[in-house]
Amino acid sequence: MKNDLQFATLAVHAGEEPCPVTGALDTPIYQATTFAYPNSDEMAAVYGGEKPGYMYTRYGNPTIHALEEKLAALEGGESALATASGMAAISTAILGYVKAGDHVVAARSLYGAAYNFLNRILPRFGASTTFIPSSNTADFEKAIRPNTRLIYFETPSNPVLDIVDLEAMGRLGHARGIPTMVDNTFASPALQQPLRMGVTVSVHSATKYLCGHGDAMAGAIIGSKDYIESLSREIHRDFGGVISPFNAWLVLRGVHTLHLRMPAHCSNAQKIAEFLARHPKVERVNYPGLPQHPGHAVARKQMTAFGAMISFEVKGGYESGKKVMDRVKLFARAASLGDTRSLIVHSASTSHAAVPRDQRIAMGVTDGLVRLSVGVEAGEDLLADLEKALAF
Ligand SMILES: Cc1ncc(COP(=O)(O)O)c(C=O)c1O
């Protein structure tokens, strides 16, 4: 598939061809663990890498491969690796660069499990991370050491919606010879394509917008052909965080409508963020689509729209945050994000309950912080739901 086609065309077509045997137009779910050969020479040739082919689904599978091709095309990368979850993608992608004695520079504002991986698991293998309480490229640069092997960040970040300048980070990485890796989950390739801006690797929780319907766990890594091939050979197949063919198919199907869902998500989110910013019960709104957001100008430069994740601080702290959660009717009190349904989380009492309060506040997760994943319902209904929830 030629990559000069537009995003919507790639979302529908890339990576997929009618089945050469049956003509099935939709990609079949190859629900098979293992693949047979007509004779021993063929089998040896595929195992030896002299002939293309499939051996065992942990090493590769046609349905998974179709998803990988589609995601690489959408994000403008040479290759992609699909994984069992976003965390399988993040851990595999980081281990592709980092070994004992190495150092990582990472943003402090990160999804909790990614932070835990860098902060708790990497040190068990003799590697360390410096966390930067800022989204400024200059602050990342100051933390670089001679043994820094990776720069890792999210933009927009979870859950405080910090914006990091992708082009500036790409330039920094190239100038210092250090790979840069971004978690592109909140934006999805429909809004932001980091590799085209000079970032080395993009990772995703495909559980979110790429799947889009809240029914499959999945992850993805997009980067150069050499990097993805070496990850696949040297890490992924041995760690084993392989996506099931059925989940790969669900994500493939979800991606067919990504370009249609994202504008609906974003337009609802913009209206809700503007409503919250005017509301007397709301102390602060984190949404890059608001002109007062510190990352607004950078987000405008690097995103085609501002996404559908919002967090906001309810006046009155912890109890008020919980109260809003308890009073909504349409928003589901649920973790995750990127679903067609709108979701709400009070971070301090749920996702960040185990983080000591001072650390949590340093991460921007204040007592009354509520995070919304804005869905694709009618925007007026969502606004009315929040208006009633905040009337206490
Ligand atoms: C930004 C971000 N990255 C990664 C992950 C992890 O993804 P998964 O739950 O698919 O492992 C999440 C999960 O919420 C997330 O929000």
The ligand as an SDF file (V2000), in Angstrom:
LIG
                    3D

 16 16  0  0  0  0  0  0  0  0999 V2000
   -1.1020    6.7460   28.2420 C   0  0  0  0  0  0  0  0  0  0  0  0
   -1.1720    5.2700   28.5170 C   0  0  0  0  0  0  0  0  0  0  0  0
   -0.1740    4.4880   28.0940 N   0  0  0  0  0  0  0  0  0  0  0  0
   -0.1810    3.1600   28.3210 C   0  0  0  0  0  0  0  0  0  0  0  0
   -1.2070    2.5500   29.0080 C   0  0  0  0  0  0  0  0  0  0  0  0
   -1.1650    1.0700   29.2590 C   0  0  0  0  0  0  0  0  0  0  0  0
   -1.9520    0.4170   28.3450 O   0  0  0  0  0  0  0  0  0  0  0  0
   -2.6170   -1.0180   28.5830 P   0  0  0  0  0  0  0  0  0  0  0  0
   -3.6080   -0.8590   29.6870 O   0  0  0  0  0  0  0  0  0  0  0  0
   -3.1970   -1.3510   27.2480 O   0  0  0  0  0  0  0  0  0  0  0  0
   -1.5130   -1.9350   28.9790 O   0  0  0  0  0  0  0  0  0  0  0  0
   -2.2910    3.3270   29.4420 C   0  0  0  0  0  0  0  0  0  0  0  0
   -3.4040    2.6910   30.1460 C   0  0  0  0  0  0  0  0  0  0  0  0
   -4.3030    3.3380   30.6360 O   0  0  0  0  0  0  0  0  0  0  0  0
   -2.2650    4.7210   29.2030 C   0  0  0  0  0  0  0  0  0  0  0  0
   -3.2500    5.5230   29.6190 O   0  0  0  0  0  0  0  0  0  0  0  0
  1  2  1  0
  2  3  1  0
  2 15  2  0
  3  4  2  0
  4  5  1  0
  5  6  1  0
  5 12  2  0
  6  7  1  0
  7  8  1  0
  8  9  2  0
  8 10  1  0
  8 11  1  0
 12 13  1  0
 12 15  1  0
 13 14  2  0
 15 16  1  0
M  END
$$$$
